[in-house]
Amino acid sequence: MEKSVIVKDVTKKYKLYNKNSEKLLDLLLPKSYGEEYFALRNVSFEAEKGDVIGFVGVNGSGKSTLSNIIAGIIPPTDGNVKTNGKTALIAVASGLNNQLTGRENIELKMLMLGFDKHRIKELEPEIIEFSELGKFIDQPVKSYSSGMKSRLGFSVSVHIDPEILIIDEALSVGDKNFAEKCLEKMNEFKEKGKTMFFVSHSIGQMKKFCQKALWLEYGELKAYGPMDEVMPKYEAFLKEYNAMSKNEQKKYREEQMKRRSSQLV
């Protein structure tokens, strides 16, 4: 099978500052200020054309960071990502300008993707109809609910017909009927052999839709493989994790982050 995405030793590091002056001093002086935080560390995997992969992991594990890196929205600190084909990220409010109307956002996003004005005018009615936004399409996006923003973002992304589609919690907002409509569209893409990455807290949705699962735990790749192999392990972990108190969860997270930091030394 032909590879559609190759992620090799991807690390994403941020600096956390207690105050703005620390950030300025870190830029100007040789002494290091701020605390290093690794959102991802040495993540490697490959996806083949037609793969539908679910990203799982508790909050803060790096799922959205990895999604944004694959989509080319943010760069990795180290490592590299190779993609074969046009990539689209669908996330709530992703790439939307709050000051523009929904219609203006459609036109701007498609111009940035290289569509000419004639093709945009052809696709615009289909995008608006799919979004079900009606008269709101000519209102500023800042007045939209999170569900309406998700509808607009999903509608634009699926109509540009990408080879690689990344859906980051975009179906977790809005009504059930629209979510079902989106899943139908995603199934069409699945039948066409497109590569899709699916980030969702709904394990039921993921089991129904995905073939493979990629489990991240606080920035590290814990497991990657067929859904029926990875998901039972993740569900067993999740059961234990959810049984912990808030303080126990915090302690577990701190221990994992400390272990990861010690390995970097």
N, C-alpha and C positions, 0 to 999 in steps of 0.2 A: 504493500500500500504506500501511496505517496504521502510524505510528511507535509502537514499544513502549518504546524507550529513547532518550533524547537526552542525550548527554554534551557539555557546552559549556565549553571552556577550563578544564578541571579541573586544579588544582595541589594537591599535598599536600606540605607542608613539615614536617619534624621538626627538633628541636634535639638535637644530640648533645653530651653532657657527659662530661668526663673523670672527674668525681667529683660526688657528691651535693650538696656545698656550692655548686658552680657553678650547679646548678639552682635552689637557694634564692636565691642572689644575683641570678640572672636575673629571678626573680619580684619581688624587693624593691627592687632598685636600677635607676636609669635606664640605666646602662651595660649593653650587651648581653654576656652570657656564653654560652659554648657555640658549637658550629659548626652552621650551617644545613645541612640535608640535604634535597634535593628528591627524594622518592620518585616523584612524577609532576610533569610540567610542561606546562601548556597542552594537555592531551589533549582532542580533540574528535572525536566520531563519532556516527552515528545507526544504530539497529537497527530493522528493520521486524518486524511480527508474522510469526512463522514462520521468522525467521532463526536459523541455528545457527552461532555464531561461535566460532572457536578463538583463544585468546590464546597467542601464542608469544613467546619471548624467553629469553635466558640468565638464570641466577639473578641476582636483584637488579635486574631490569628494571622491576618494579612491577606484575606481573600480579596477584598476590594483593591488593595495595593497591587496584588498580582494581576488582577483584571485590568487595571489602569496601565500597567507596564506592557501587557500583551497588546493592548489597544493603541499603544504609542503615545498616550496622554502624558505620562511621566516617565523619565528615563531611570534605568537601574543605576545604582551606585557602582556596582561591579557586575560582571557577567554580561550576557547578551541574549536577545530574543530574535529569532528569524521567523517571519510569517510569509506564507505563500498565498497572496491574494488580498483583496480589499477587506479591511477589518472595521466592524462597527460595534460600539459599546452602547448598550441600553441601560441607563441608570436614571434614577429620579433626578430630573433637572440637569442631567449631563449635557454640557455644551449649549445650554439655552441662555439667551440674554434676557434678563428680567424686564428690561426697559422696552424691548420690542414686542410687537404683537405675535401671536402664534403664527400667522401667515408670514410675517417678516422673518421669523426664526426659520421657517421652512426654507424660504428663499435664500437666506444667508448661509445656512448650513449646507445646502446643496451646491451653492456657488463655490463654497470653500472645498467641496469634495470634487469639483471639476465639472459639474453639470452645466450645460449652456442654458440660456434663458428659455429657449424653445422647449427643451426637455423638461425643465422645471414646471413650465405652464401645463405640460401634458400630465405630469405626475401629481401636481398640487391638488386637484379635485379628489383623486384617489386617496391621497394621504389624509385630507381633511375628513372625507367620508369615513375612513377606517378609524380615525381618532374619536369620532362621535362628539366633537367639541361644538358643533353647530355655530351659533352666533359668537361664541366665545373666541373663535379663531381670530377675530379682529380686535380682541381686547389684549392689553399688556399682560405678558406672562407673569408679572409680579402679582397679578390678581388671581392667578390659578391656584387651586389646591394641589397637594402633592400628587394626587391621583390624576389630575388633569395634565400636569407636567409629564407624568409617566406615559400617559396616552400619546401625547404629542411626540415625545422622544422615541417611543416604540414605533409609532406610525412612520416617522421619517426614516428610521434605521432599517426597517424591513423593506421599505420601498426603494432603497438604494441598491438592494440585491447584493449584499456583501458575501464573500466566500467564507469569512470567519465572523461569527456573531457571538457577542459576550453580553449576557443578560444578568445584571447585578441588582438583585432585589426589586427589579422593576415591576414584577407581578404581585408584590406584597402590598401594594396600595391600589386603591380603586375598587370597583365592584367585581363580583364573581363572574358575571357574564362577560365582561371585557377580558378578564384573565383567561377564560375559556377560549375566547376568540383569538387571543394571543397565542395560546398553546396550539390551536389549530394551525395558525400561520407558521409556528415553529416546527410543527410536524411536516408541513409542506417543505420547509428547508431541509429537514431531516431526510425526507425521501429524495431530495435532489443531491444528497451527499455532501452538504455543507458541514463545516466544523462549527460546533457550538459549545460554549462554556456557560454554565448555569449556576449562579450564586443565589441560594435561597435558604431560609430557615425552615421551609416546608420539606421535611424528609419524604412525605408522601408524594409531593410533586416530583421530587428528584428521582425517586424509585420508579415512578411512572414514566418519566421522560428520558433519563440518562442511561447510558451504557456503561460508563466508567465513573469512578469517583476519585477525587484528589483531596486528601485530608491534610490540612495545615494545622499545626499547633504552635501558636505564638511565633510564627515566622519560619518554622522549619517544616519540611515535607515529612509527614509521619507515614503516609502510605499512598500508593497510587496503583490502580488496577481495575479489574472488572467490578461493577457495582455490587454483585452478590458476594464478593470477597472482602471488599473494603468496608461497606456500609454496616455489616453486623459488628465489626470491630469498633467502628465509630459510635454506633448506638450503645454498645456496652460501656464504652468510655463515658458517653453523654449521660447515661443512667447514673453512673457513679458521681460524675461531676455535679449533676443537678441535685443529688442527694446531699451535697455538701452545704454547709451554711455559707453566708456571704463572706465571713472572715476566713473560712477554710478555702473557699475559691480564691480569695485574694492571696492567701499564703501559697497555694499551689501555683498560681500564676507567677508570684515573685520567685519561687524556687526554680521554676522552669526558665525564667529570664536570667536568673543568677547563674544557672548551669550553662546556659547558652553563652553568657558573657565570659565565663571562665574558659570555655573552649576557644574563644577568640584570642585569648592572650598567647 
